[in-house]
Amino acid sequence: MRNVVTLVLGGGQGTRLYPLTKYRSKPAVPVAGKYRLIDIPLSNCINSGLNRCYVLTQFNSVSLHRHIRSTYTFDPFDGGFVEVLAAQQTLDNATWYQGTADAVRQNLRYLEQPDIEYVLILSGDQLYRMNFQDLLVAHIQAAADVTIAAVPVYSRDAAGLGIMRLDDTGRVVGFLEKPKTEQELAMIRTDPTWIDAHGVPSRGRDCLANMGIYLFKRNALVDVLRKTNYRDFGKEVFPASIRTRHVQVHLFDTYWEDIGTIKSFFQANLDMTKPDAPFDLAPAEAPIYSHARFLPPTRFDGATVHGSLVADGSMIEPGAVIENSVIGLRCRIGRNVVIRNSVVMGADFYEGAGEIVAHKNNGEPPLGIGDGTHIEGAIVDKNCRIGRNVRIVNEQGVDHTEETPYGMIRDGIVVLAKGTSLPDGWRL
């Protein structure tokens, strides 16, 4: 594992996750109350014995840089690091990253050190737990140039994914991006009666989807990027490699979610509140690492909480009812507040008495959620000021609205951007 270097791709503008990406990059979006999305792939690396990681960033990256710098510091005698490679103008290239492959191409000098044999390429906005040692073993045993992680899916879900066709040895011999028609599906459909090496049956899942997790021989990756002008791994580098190189599949058959839309982000967070959550936040053998905070315990006083995650440093007053929701850091929830099926991200700081008075004089409520407010089916980003007796419920079932100073609706979910202020008595 010491001969592997990891590149975590920070993603593009994140338009499908807007307004959560209004002031931050996708990997910096908070998840599960106290983590950020970037913590997932980096924790997988650390738990797999990989401690040389580069994070490639471009858009709205300040908060991501700050989080990485304050979180991932290794023993200086171990040689490990997590370093940010931000898009920059150089004598060789004066443009921003033009895609995932171009981002790696512009940083090849970091991969050409003599002790690197393999390059692991990950996405910074996926939710899963994988031991990359298994991926490396499969790669070496197959003598592959590229090994790609694949997850089995039903053909009805294939239209938004890249689907692969394999031969009997697990080598990739065909690939189709987002197949839409039955004719296209027939070209890449897998036998729906297979059983994997661990005895796990397919359960009728007849397609294998590209997870966007690639392990390259370093020389093969450098060669393809130097000899082509390909910009994207999934659309160009990977399909071309199938034709000219040995590309092997590593089957992954546990929870995996691409957090690419407001709907997927919302559902993934609420799924983690369940007793039998598909993604376990507390396995002893593979913890999730994040920024260490020195916050007080959350204080409850006569509140009712069912099936929810409540992060550190929150204050929940009498009469509050919280059901099937995620409550983030430093969240102040007033008396008789109702929060159902929602993600409330909390705050970056505590507000002092002087600040409360100053905001009150400007006609703004204090940081947090005021008495008597009702929130249902919503995402409330950090540092929001919600007054008393506010009602945030999409009662008309609207699927989408344009952005306003008071929020917007995406995929039927009400979303308040970071720092939104709602006056007393406001109604959606």
C-alpha positions as CSV (number, residue, x, y, z in Angstrom):
1,M,0.0,0.0,0.0
2,R,3.0,2.3,0.4
3,N,3.5,2.2,-3.4
4,V,0.0,3.6,-4.0
5,V,-0.9,7.3,-4.2
6,T,-4.5,8.5,-4.1
7,L,-6.1,11.3,-6.0
8,V,-9.5,12.5,-4.7
9,L,-11.4,14.5,-7.3
10,G,-13.1,17.6,-5.8
11,G,-15.8,17.8,-8.5
12,G,-17.1,20.6,-10.7
13,Q,-19.5,23.4,-9.9
14,G,-22.1,21.1,-8.2
15,T,-25.1,22.6,-9.9
16,R,-27.4,19.7,-9.1
17,L,-26.6,20.2,-5.4
18,Y,-27.2,23.9,-5.5
19,P,-27.9,25.8,-3.2
20,L,-25.8,23.6,-0.8
21,T,-22.9,24.4,-3.2
22,K,-23.5,28.1,-3.3
23,Y,-20.6,28.9,-1.0
24,R,-18.7,25.5,-0.9
25,S,-17.5,22.7,-3.2
26,K,-19.4,19.4,-3.2
27,P,-16.9,17.5,-1.1
28,A,-17.2,20.2,1.6
29,V,-21.0,19.7,2.0
30,P,-21.9,18.6,5.6
31,V,-23.3,15.1,6.0
32,A,-24.7,13.1,8.9
33,G,-24.6,16.1,11.2
34,K,-20.9,16.3,11.9
35,Y,-18.9,15.2,8.9
36,R,-18.2,16.5,5.4
37,L,-18.5,14.4,2.2
38,I,-14.7,14.5,1.7
39,D,-14.3,12.6,5.1
40,I,-15.8,9.5,3.5
41,P,-13.1,8.7,0.8
42,L,-10.3,10.0,3.0
43,S,-11.4,7.8,5.9
44,N,-11.6,4.8,3.5
45,C,-8.0,5.5,2.5
46,I,-6.7,5.8,6.0
47,N,-8.6,2.6,7.1
48,S,-7.0,0.8,4.1
49,G,-3.5,1.8,5.0
50,L,-3.3,4.6,2.3
51,N,-1.8,7.8,3.7
52,R,-0.6,9.6,0.6
53,C,-3.5,11.5,-0.7
54,Y,-4.0,14.5,-3.0
55,V,-7.3,16.3,-3.2
56,L,-7.8,18.1,-6.5
57,T,-10.0,21.2,-6.1
58,Q,-11.3,24.1,-8.3
59,F,-14.7,25.6,-7.4
60,N,-15.6,27.3,-4.0
61,S,-12.7,25.5,-2.4
62,V,-11.8,27.7,0.6
63,S,-13.9,25.8,3.2
64,L,-12.7,22.5,1.9
65,H,-9.0,23.6,2.1
66,R,-9.6,24.8,5.7
67,H,-11.2,21.5,6.7
68,I,-8.5,19.4,5.2
69,R,-5.7,21.5,6.7
70,S,-7.2,21.4,10.2
71,T,-8.2,17.7,10.1
72,Y,-5.7,15.5,8.3
73,T,-2.3,15.9,9.9
74,F,-0.1,12.7,10.1
75,D,3.0,11.7,12.1
76,P,6.0,13.3,10.4
77,F,8.0,10.1,10.7
78,D,5.3,8.2,8.7
79,G,5.5,10.2,5.5
80,G,1.8,10.4,5.1
81,F,-0.1,13.5,3.9
82,V,-3.3,14.9,2.6
83,E,-2.5,17.8,0.3
84,V,-4.7,20.0,-1.8
85,L,-3.8,20.5,-5.5
86,A,-5.9,23.5,-6.5
87,A,-6.3,24.6,-10.1
88,Q,-3.6,27.1,-11.0
89,Q,-1.9,28.8,-13.9
90,T,1.6,27.4,-14.7
91,L,4.1,27.9,-17.4
92,D,2.9,24.7,-18.9
93,N,-0.8,25.3,-18.6
94,A,-2.8,28.5,-18.2
95,T,-6.3,27.0,-18.0
96,W,-8.5,25.7,-15.3
97,Y,-9.2,22.0,-15.0
98,Q,-11.2,21.0,-18.1
99,G,-12.5,17.7,-16.6
100,T,-11.4,14.9,-14.3
101,A,-8.7,13.5,-16.6
102,D,-7.4,16.9,-17.4
103,A,-7.2,17.7,-13.7
104,V,-4.9,14.6,-13.2
105,R,-2.9,15.5,-16.4
106,Q,-2.1,18.9,-15.0
107,N,-0.6,17.3,-11.9
108,L,1.3,14.4,-13.4
109,R,4.5,15.6,-11.9
110,Y,3.2,14.5,-8.5
111,L,2.7,10.9,-9.8
112,E,6.1,10.4,-11.4
113,Q,8.0,10.0,-8.2
114,P,10.1,6.8,-8.3
115,D,8.4,5.0,-5.4
116,I,4.8,5.1,-6.9
117,E,3.6,2.0,-8.8
118,Y,-0.2,2.5,-8.6
119,V,-2.6,5.5,-8.7
120,L,-6.0,5.2,-7.0
121,I,-8.6,7.8,-8.3
122,L,-11.7,8.5,-6.2
123,S,-14.6,10.8,-6.2
124,G,-15.0,13.3,-3.4
125,D,-18.8,13.1,-3.2
126,Q,-19.8,9.5,-2.7
127,L,-21.0,7.6,0.4
128,Y,-19.6,4.1,0.9
129,R,-17.1,2.1,2.9
130,M,-14.5,0.1,1.0
131,N,-11.2,-1.6,1.9
132,F,-8.9,-0.6,-1.0
133,Q,-6.5,-3.4,-0.1
134,D,-9.0,-5.8,-1.6
135,L,-9.1,-3.6,-4.7
136,L,-5.3,-3.7,-5.0
137,V,-5.1,-7.5,-4.5
138,A,-7.7,-8.0,-7.3
139,H,-5.7,-5.7,-9.5
140,I,-2.4,-7.5,-9.0
141,Q,-3.8,-11.0,-9.3
142,A,-5.4,-10.1,-12.6
143,A,-2.2,-8.4,-13.9
144,A,-4.5,-5.6,-15.0
145,D,-3.6,-2.1,-16.3
146,V,-6.7,-0.7,-14.8
147,T,-9.1,-2.1,-12.2
148,I,-12.5,-0.4,-11.8
149,A,-15.0,-0.9,-8.9
150,A,-18.4,-1.9,-10.0
151,V,-21.7,-2.2,-8.2
152,P,-24.6,-4.4,-9.4
153,V,-27.8,-2.6,-10.2
154,Y,-31.2,-3.4,-11.8
155,S,-31.5,-2.4,-15.5
156,R,-34.4,0.0,-14.6
157,D,-31.8,2.1,-12.7
158,A,-29.1,2.0,-15.5
159,A,-30.2,5.1,-17.4
160,G,-28.2,7.4,-15.1
161,L,-25.0,5.2,-14.9
162,G,-22.2,3.9,-16.9
163,I,-22.8,0.2,-17.5
164,M,-20.1,-2.5,-18.2
165,R,-20.1,-5.9,-19.9
166,L,-17.6,-8.5,-18.8
167,D,-16.1,-11.7,-20.1
168,D,-15.9,-14.9,-17.9
169,T,-12.7,-13.8,-16.3
170,G,-14.1,-10.4,-15.1
171,R,-12.3,-8.4,-17.8
172,V,-14.3,-5.5,-19.1
173,V,-15.1,-6.0,-22.8
174,G,-17.9,-3.4,-23.3
175,F,-19.1,-0.1,-21.8
176,L,-22.1,2.1,-22.4
177,E,-22.7,5.5,-20.8
178,K,-26.3,5.9,-19.5
179,P,-28.1,3.4,-21.7
180,K,-31.7,4.4,-22.4
181,T,-33.3,1.9,-24.8
182,E,-33.8,-1.9,-24.5
183,Q,-31.5,-2.4,-27.5
184,E,-28.7,-0.5,-25.7
185,L,-29.3,-2.5,-22.5
186,A,-29.1,-5.8,-24.4
187,M,-25.6,-4.9,-25.4
188,I,-24.3,-4.7,-21.9
189,R,-26.7,-6.7,-19.7
190,T,-25.2,-9.3,-17.4
191,D,-26.5,-12.7,-16.6
192,P,-29.0,-12.0,-13.7
193,T,-28.3,-15.4,-12.0
194,W,-24.7,-14.9,-11.1
195,I,-23.2,-15.5,-7.6
196,D,-20.0,-13.6,-6.6
197,A,-16.9,-15.0,-5.1
198,H,-18.3,-14.5,-1.6
199,G,-21.5,-16.4,-2.4
200,V,-23.6,-13.3,-2.7
201,P,-26.4,-13.7,-5.3
202,S,-27.3,-11.1,-7.9
203,R,-31.0,-11.0,-6.8
204,G,-32.0,-10.2,-10.4
205,R,-29.6,-7.3,-10.8
206,D,-28.6,-7.6,-14.4
207,C,-26.2,-4.6,-14.9
208,L,-22.8,-3.6,-13.5
209,A,-22.4,0.1,-12.9
210,N,-19.2,2.1,-12.9
211,M,-18.6,3.5,-9.4
212,G,-16.0,6.0,-10.6
213,I,-13.3,4.3,-8.5
214,Y,-10.2,3.5,-10.6
215,L,-6.9,1.8,-9.8
216,F,-4.2,2.4,-12.5
217,K,-0.8,1.1,-13.0
218,R,1.1,4.4,-12.7
219,N,2.8,4.0,-16.1
220,A,-0.4,3.1,-17.9
221,L,-2.1,6.2,-16.5
222,V,0.8,8.5,-17.4
223,D,1.0,7.0,-20.9
224,V,-2.7,7.5,-21.7
225,L,-2.8,11.1,-20.4
226,R,0.3,12.2,-22.2
227,K,-0.7,10.6,-25.5
228,T,-4.2,11.9,-25.6
229,N,-6.2,15.1,-24.8
230,Y,-9.0,13.2,-23.1
231,R,-10.7,15.3,-20.5
232,D,-13.0,12.9,-18.6
233,F,-12.3,9.5,-17.1
234,G,-15.8,8.0,-17.2
235,K,-16.6,9.2,-20.7
236,E,-13.2,9.0,-22.5
237,V,-10.2,7.5,-20.6
238,F,-12.1,4.4,-19.3
239,P,-13.8,3.5,-22.6
240,A,-10.6,4.0,-24.6
241,S,-8.7,1.8,-22.1
242,I,-11.1,-1.0,-22.6
243,R,-10.1,-1.2,-26.3
244,T,-6.3,-1.0,-25.8
245,R,-5.5,-2.3,-22.3
246,H,-6.5,-4.9,-19.7
247,V,-9.3,-3.4,-17.6
248,Q,-10.6,-5.6,-14.8
249,V,-13.6,-5.3,-12.6
250,H,-13.6,-5.4,-8.8
251,L,-17.2,-6.2,-7.6
252,F,-18.5,-4.2,-4.7
253,D,-21.8,-5.3,-3.3
254,T,-22.6,-3.2,-0.2
255,Y,-24.0,0.3,0.2
256,W,-22.9,3.0,-2.2
257,E,-24.6,6.3,-3.0
258,D,-23.4,9.0,-5.4
259,I,-24.4,12.3,-3.6
260,G,-25.0,14.2,-6.8
261,T,-28.5,15.7,-6.3
262,I,-30.5,17.3,-3.6
263,K,-32.8,14.3,-3.6
264,S,-30.0,11.8,-3.1
265,F,-28.3,13.9,-0.5
266,F,-31.6,14.3,1.4
267,Q,-32.4,10.6,1.3
268,A,-28.9,9.4,2.2
269,N,-29.0,11.6,5.4
270,L,-32.4,10.4,6.4
271,D,-31.5,6.8,5.8
272,M,-28.7,7.1,8.4
273,T,-31.3,7.9,11.1
274,K,-32.7,4.4,10.9
275,P,-31.9,1.6,13.4
276,D,-30.8,-0.6,10.5
277,A,-29.2,2.2,8.5
278,P,-27.6,0.9,5.3
279,F,-24.5,3.0,6.0
280,D,-23.1,2.4,9.5
281,L,-21.6,5.4,11.1
282,A,-19.9,3.6,13.9
283,P,-18.1,0.4,12.9
284,A,-15.1,-0.3,15.2
285,E,-12.9,-1.5,12.4
286,A,-13.4,1.4,10.0
287,P,-14.4,4.7,11.6
288,I,-15.1,8.0,9.8
289,Y,-12.6,10.7,10.6
290,S,-13.3,14.4,10.7
291,H,-12.3,17.6,12.3
292,A,-11.9,17.3,16.1
293,R,-14.1,19.9,17.8
294,F,-14.1,20.9,21.4
295,L,-17.9,21.2,21.9
296,P,-20.1,20.6,24.9
297,P,-22.5,17.7,24.9
298,T,-26.0,18.4,23.4
299,R,-28.5,19.5,26.0
300,F,-32.1,18.2,26.0
301,D,-34.8,19.6,28.2
302,G,-38.2,18.1,28.0
303,A,-37.8,17.4,24.2
304,T,-39.0,14.3,22.3
305,V,-36.7,12.8,19.8
306,H,-37.4,9.8,17.6
307,G,-35.2,8.1,15.1
308,S,-32.8,11.0,14.6
309,L,-29.1,11.9,14.7
310,V,-28.2,14.9,17.0
311,A,-24.6,16.2,16.7
312,D,-22.5,17.9,19.4
313,G,-23.1,21.2,21.0
314,S,-26.8,21.6,20.4
315,M,-29.5,23.0,22.7
316,I,-33.0,21.7,22.4
317,E,-35.6,23.4,24.5
318,P,-38.8,22.0,26.2
319,G,-41.7,20.8,24.0
320,A,-39.5,20.3,20.9
321,V,-40.4,17.3,18.8
322,I,-37.7,15.9,16.4
323,E,-38.6,12.9,14.2
324,N,-36.6,11.1,11.5
325,S,-34.2,14.1,11.2
326,V,-30.5,15.0,11.3
327,I,-29.6,17.8,13.6
328,G,-26.1,19.3,13.1
329,L,-23.5,21.0,15.2
330,R,-24.3,23.9,17.6
331,C,-28.0,23.8,16.6
332,R,-30.3,26.0,18.9
333,I,-33.9,24.7,18.8
334,G,-36.5,26.7,20.6
335,R,-39.6,25.7,22.6
336,N,-42.4,23.7,21.0
337,V,-40.5,23.4,17.7
338,V,-41.5,20.5,15.4
339,I,-38.8,19.1,13.0
340,R,-39.8,16.1,10.9
341,N,-38.0,14.3,8.0
342,S,-35.5,17.1,7.7
343,V,-31.8,17.9,7.7
344,V,-30.8,20.8,9.9
345,M,-27.0,21.5,9.6
346,G,-26.6,23.7,12.6
347,A,-24.1,26.5,12.9
348,D,-20.3,27.3,12.5
349,F,-20.3,29.3,15.8
350,Y,-22.1,30.3,18.9
351,E,-23.7,33.7,19.0
352,G,-22.9,36.0,21.9
353,A,-25.4,38.2,23.7
354,G,-24.1,41.3,22.0
355,E,-24.5,39.7,18.6
356,I,-28.0,38.7,19.3
357,V,-28.9,42.3,20.3
358,A,-27.3,43.6,17.2
359,H,-29.2,41.3,14.9
360,K,-32.4,42.0,16.7
361,N,-31.9,45.7,16.1
362,N,-31.5,44.9,12.4
363,G,-34.8,43.0,12.4
364,E,-33.2,39.6,12.3
365,P,-33.9,36.6,14.7
366,P,-31.1,34.9,16.6
367,L,-29.1,32.1,15.1
368,G,-31.1,28.9,15.3
369,I,-34.8,28.0,15.2
370,G,-37.3,30.1,17.1
371,D,-40.2,28.9,19.3
372,G,-43.2,27.3,17.7
373,T,-41.6,26.8,14.3
374,H,-42.6,23.8,12.2
375,I,-40.1,22.3,9.7
376,E,-40.9,19.3,7.6
377,G,-39.3,17.8,4.5
378,A,-36.6,20.4,4.4
379,I,-32.8,21.0,4.3
380,V,-31.7,23.9,6.5
381,D,-28.1,24.8,5.7
382,K,-25.7,26.3,8.3
383,N,-26.0,29.6,10.1
384,C,-29.7,30.1,9.3
385,R,-31.8,32.5,11.4
386,I,-35.4,31.2,11.7
387,G,-37.8,33.3,13.7
388,R,-40.7,32.3,15.9
389,N,-43.9,30.5,14.5
390,V,-42.3,30.0,11.1
391,R,-43.8,27.2,8.9
392,I,-41.5,25.5,6.4
393,V,-43.6,22.8,4.8
394,N,-44.1,22.1,1.1
395,E,-47.9,21.6,1.5
396,Q,-48.7,22.1,-2.1
397,G,-46.3,19.4,-3.3
398,V,-44.4,21.8,-5.6
399,D,-41.4,20.1,-7.3
400,H,-39.3,23.1,-8.1
401,T,-39.1,26.8,-7.6
402,E,-36.6,29.5,-8.5
403,E,-34.3,30.8,-5.8
404,T,-35.5,33.6,-3.5
405,P,-33.9,35.3,-0.5
406,Y,-36.0,32.9,1.6
407,G,-35.0,29.6,0.0
408,M,-36.1,27.4,-2.9
409,I,-37.7,24.0,-3.6
410,R,-35.7,21.3,-5.5
411,D,-36.9,17.8,-6.1
412,G,-39.9,18.6,-3.8
413,I,-37.5,19.4,-0.9
414,V,-37.5,22.9,0.7
415,V,-33.8,24.1,0.8
416,L,-32.6,27.1,2.8
417,A,-29.2,28.3,1.7
418,K,-26.4,29.0,4.2
419,G,-27.1,32.2,6.2
420,T,-30.8,32.5,5.3
421,S,-32.9,34.7,7.6
422,L,-36.7,34.2,8.0
423,P,-38.7,36.6,10.1
424,D,-41.3,35.7,12.7
425,G,-44.4,34.2,11.3
426,W,-43.0,33.5,7.8
427,R,-44.9,30.9,5.8
428,L,-43.7,29.0,2.7
